[in-house]
């Protein structure tokens, strides 16, 4: 089983245009129709605190794992509101 990590993907908020907002994904190669598991960091954290071992374990269990930086945290733009 091969697990892929894609780190540092970015997007802009469709609500207010805040950019960049970053997230990472982790999944098992070749698997289809995976349920999505969103793992958020704590209030004062950032996405890099969710260690690769946790992401990989969840991916191995069959999830498509998404780990975002909430606006104003880590490398994401914006401010907390």
C-alpha positions as CSV (number, residue, x, y, z in Angstrom):
1,X,0.0,0.0,0.0
2,X,1.4,3.3,-1.1
3,X,0.4,6.5,0.8
4,X,0.6,9.9,-0.9
5,X,1.1,13.2,1.0
6,X,0.4,16.5,-0.8
7,X,1.4,19.4,1.4
8,X,0.9,23.2,0.9
9,X,-2.1,23.2,-1.4
10,X,-3.8,26.6,-1.4
11,X,-7.1,28.3,-2.2
12,X,-8.9,31.5,-1.6
13,X,-12.0,32.0,0.5
14,X,-15.2,32.1,-1.6
15,X,-16.8,34.2,1.1
16,X,-14.4,37.1,1.5
17,X,-11.5,36.4,-0.8
18,X,-8.9,35.8,1.9
19,X,-5.9,34.2,0.4
20,X,-3.8,32.1,0.7
21,X,-5.5,29.5,2.8
22,X,-3.4,26.3,3.0
23,X,-4.2,22.6,3.5
24,X,-2.5,19.2,3.2
25,X,-4.0,15.9,2.0
26,X,-3.1,12.3,2.6
27,X,-4.5,9.2,0.9
28,X,-3.9,5.7,-0.3
29,X,-2.9,5.6,-3.9
30,X,-5.4,3.9,-6.2
31,X,-8.3,3.7,-3.8
32,X,-11.6,5.2,-4.8
33,X,-14.7,6.5,-3.1
34,X,-12.9,7.3,0.2
35,X,-14.8,9.0,3.0
36,X,-13.3,12.4,3.8
37,X,-11.8,13.0,7.3
38,X,-11.1,16.6,8.2
39,X,-8.6,17.0,11.0
40,X,-8.4,20.5,12.5
41,X,-5.6,21.8,14.7
42,X,-6.3,23.4,18.1
43,X,-7.0,27.1,18.6
44,X,-3.4,28.1,18.8
45,X,-2.0,25.5,16.5
46,X,-1.3,25.0,12.8
47,X,-1.6,22.1,10.3
48,X,2.0,21.0,10.7
49,X,1.3,19.9,14.3
50,X,-0.9,17.1,13.0
51,X,2.0,14.6,12.6
52,X,2.5,12.5,9.5
53,X,2.0,9.3,11.5
54,X,-1.6,10.3,12.3
55,X,-2.4,11.3,8.7
56,X,-0.9,8.1,7.4
57,X,-2.8,5.9,9.9
58,X,-6.1,7.5,9.0
59,X,-5.3,7.2,5.3
60,X,-4.4,3.5,5.8
61,X,-7.8,3.0,7.4
62,X,-9.4,4.2,4.1
63,X,-9.9,7.9,4.6
64,X,-9.0,10.8,2.3
65,X,-7.5,13.0,5.0
66,X,-7.6,16.8,4.8
67,X,-5.6,19.0,7.3
68,X,-6.2,22.7,6.9
69,X,-4.6,25.8,8.5
70,X,-7.5,27.8,9.8
71,X,-7.3,31.5,8.7
72,X,-4.7,33.5,10.6
73,X,-2.9,30.3,11.7
74,X,0.3,28.7,10.4
75,X,1.0,29.9,6.8
76,X,-2.7,30.8,6.0
77,X,-3.6,34.4,5.5
78,X,-6.3,36.4,7.2
79,X,-7.0,37.2,10.8
80,X,-9.1,35.5,13.5
81,X,-12.6,37.0,13.7
